[in-house]
Amino acid sequence: MAHYGDVSSRADLPSTPPRFASRGAFTRDLEAETTAYFEGSGRARRDSPRMYVKGVVMMAWLAGSWTLLVFGARNGVEATLCALSVGLAIAGIGMSVQHDGNHGAASKHAWVNRLFGCGLDFMGVCSFIWRQKHNICHHTFTNIQGVDHDLDFGSLARLSPEQPRRPWHRWQHLYLWFFYGFLLPKWVFHDDFVVLRSRYIGGHALTPPSRAKLAAFTGWKIFFVMWAIAIPALFHPLWQVLVFHLVACFALGATLGTVFQLAHCTRDAEFPAVTPGRNMGEWSVHQLATTVDFGRSNPILTWFVGGLNFQVEHHLFPKVSHVHYPALSRIVERLAAKHGLQYRSQASFFGAVVAHLAHLRDLGRPVVVASGVTRHATTLAMGGLEIDAGE
Ligand SMILES: [Zn+2]
């Protein structure tokens, strides 16, 4: 089942990764109906003209905003607006262009996917590392503590009930939004270097990079610093360049962080506990349990976030162009109901933000201990047994 996850790379996983059951009735039905959808209509899974147009529009948006920021802005207000536009344009490229490319979902031609995937290198993040972190660790082991690297914010946040609670997590639903704004500098100047040095992403051993990959790593980092900081600094004082660079980074990070978190780190999603030897069940059912759609009827949101509001479909069909997700969501929802499975979806973007905020607040509350059993705070909040065991 070539379009189900990037399981071909599972050989790279840690020695005892969680195991999934073989395909069951839900997966078989899903395969049959989606195959009928594509073959019955003559639609191609990839190489959608809409994707190519979108890629050009997004790049033009970035080029126009950057040019105006460096050469057109006449005062601080105009520069701020241009920097915000630069940040949102890069966020759009991150969600709509590089994401499909690095999943192999943009085209049936590998070189086209690589070209789209370079959108990530262009924004300073190493696509070679990201493909392993995102396609393998996150997509295969979604919301499983210890292997889904997207859950790891260090001690700054508690995103899974499996993570230890710290006293400051009580306020994480308030402060974490601010830290999302620094995601890009963290990826570009810290995380990539840590992974390259340690050769590990959490417990996942990084595929050894070739000399060409190491050269590309260095070259793209330099290229990013050149277009984002050095060239603008030829025309403006460095401090001004850094200020508006941070404004752009903040708009970008806040957008990416929020969109990514709404689909998994939410009150609506499950966080399965892993015990040694446990079989996690059917993989596609696991994806349904740990992933949430939002704002499915909002076409502007769908366009800008590259279908990431149809995250259930993205996780089930990561190698299918995101332009097909709205149609596929109707199939997935119907089959989920047929098999008695919960299809998780928030009607609006705002509703998803509230659910994410509630999740952060729930996990930030003091851990509850009753009858010698430690539980998540929300478990017993109704019973009034909440005590401060975590501080
Ligand atoms: Zn993805």
Boltz pocket constraint, residues with backbone or C-beta under 6 A from the ligand:
constraints:
  - pocket:
      binder: B
      contacts: [[A, 99], [A, 103], [A, 134], [A, 139], [A, 314], [A, 318]]
      max_distance: 6.0
